[in-house]
């Protein structure tokens, strides 16, 4: 739960079902509302799409499992600081996925740009796309932002955990 002070720099906050229709609408809205240069705009847009798609596709709470592109329950926020924008998402995951997400994000945070590009190529060639979608998205987020991603996993119960990821896009 976010406290009052956490909303001081908030541009956007949403909690509920996340699907491709909402992602498309909000990303277009952000293009009009965020005042920054085109390069920063494009990075914010790409990171927002990557992270919110993960909520839509991989949240353990799905509104309609028959939807082709997912409709997962979770939240997202976009915050602005003096030097950056922070895009954050959160959603319920199966507990066993937590260690994999931590391992993958730790690996991503240790690599430079060339090493990330190499990891992306190797990961993409190893497995069917449905098995690596979230990992490729996290790698891509690291490449787009050139910053470390912040991943947190908190227990909910014996079966589920809560996954939160934040990515920072520098203003210049």
Secondary structure as GFF3:
##gff-version 3
##sequence-region A 1 172
A	DSSP	three_ten_helix	4	7	.	.	.	ID=ss1
A	DSSP	beta_strand	10	19	.	.	.	ID=ss2
A	DSSP	alpha_helix	20	33	.	.	.	ID=ss3
A	DSSP	alpha_helix	38	58	.	.	.	ID=ss4
A	DSSP	beta_strand	71	80	.	.	.	ID=ss5
A	DSSP	beta_strand	84	94	.	.	.	ID=ss6
A	DSSP	alpha_helix	95	110	.	.	.	ID=ss7
A	DSSP	alpha_helix	113	126	.	.	.	ID=ss8
A	DSSP	alpha_helix	129	145	.	.	.	ID=ss9
A	DSSP	beta_strand	150	155	.	.	.	ID=ss10
A	DSSP	beta_strand	160	170	.	.	.	ID=ss11
###
